[in-house]
Amino acid sequence: MIDTLVGYVEASPQLTLKEIANKLREETGVQLSTNTVHKHLSGRMYTVKKVLPEPTEHRLRYLERNIDAAMPRITPIMCMHACNHVQKHFAGCLALMDLAMGV
């Protein structure tokens, strides 16, 4: 069973402890807690780090959760400032994108 856990980590190093435990349960029917999975992998000198979402993904999820509450607070002045900001920096953003794409 420990070899199976190690195989999961070697095949997909980004798996979380919970995902490893779920995969083991689905494939073998053996149910282990995440703490037990951690102990078995630590015994084999494997460490599993928590994978955090990209900051932009995190920010987007935050905005999606809070957009309804924010909408009544957005004023026309705020929209105008946002548009001015975009207009001011749009050309620079395009230049960076072209540079990144090798254009």
N, C-alpha and C positions, 0 to 999 in steps of 0.2 A: 504494500500500500504506500509506503514512503517513497518507493521508486516511482510510483504513479504520480505522486505529488511533485516530485522533483522533475519528472517528465513534463508536467504541465507548465512549470516555471521555465524550464529550458525552451519549451516550444513557444511560449508567450510570456516573456518577462514582465509585461505590463499588467498582468492579472492581479487583482486584489485578493486578499485572503478570503473574502466572502465569495468571490467568483471561483476561486480554487475549490472551496468547500462545496459550492453548488455543482460544479462540474463533476467532482468526485461522486456526489450523491446521485446525479443524473446517470452517470456512466456505470457505477458499480453498486448503487443502492446503499453504500456506507455513508452515514451521516456523521460528520465531525463538526465541532464548533470551530470558529475562526481561531480561537485561542489554541486549540489542539493542533490545527494546521500549522500555526506559527511555531509551536514547540517542535513539531516534527521537522519542519524546514530549518529551524535554527540549529537543531541537532546535526544537520547535514551542512551547516555553515552557509545556509542561504538566508538572505534577509529580503523581506518584502516591504517596499516603501509605499506610502500612500501617494497615489498619482493625483495631482491637482489639475483641475481644468485650466486651460489657457485663460489668462486674465480677460481677454475679450469675450470668451464664452461665458465666464462667470458674470461679467458685466451685462451681457445680453440677457442672461437668465434673471438677473436682478431687475433689469428694466422691464422685462416681460411681466414679472410678478407685480410690479408697482405702477405700471402705466395707467391703469384705471384710476388710481388715487391721484396721480400726478396731473392728468388731463385738465381738471377744473382749475388748477393753479397756473397753467401756462397762459401767459398774456401775449397780446400782439407785439409788445415791445421785446419780449423774450425771443419770439420768433424772428423779429427783425434783426436782433443781435446775432442770432444763430446764422441767419442767411448772410449777413455781412461777414461773419467769421469764415464761412465756407467760401464766399467769393474772394476773400483776401488770400486764402491759402490753397485754393483749388489748383492753380497752375503749378505751385510747388509740389503738391501731392501727385499730380500727373507726371511731373518730371521725375520724381522719385520712383514712381511705378515703372516708367519707361526705363530708367536706369536699372532697376531690379530685374526687368524682363530682358535686358540687353538690347533694347531698341535704339 
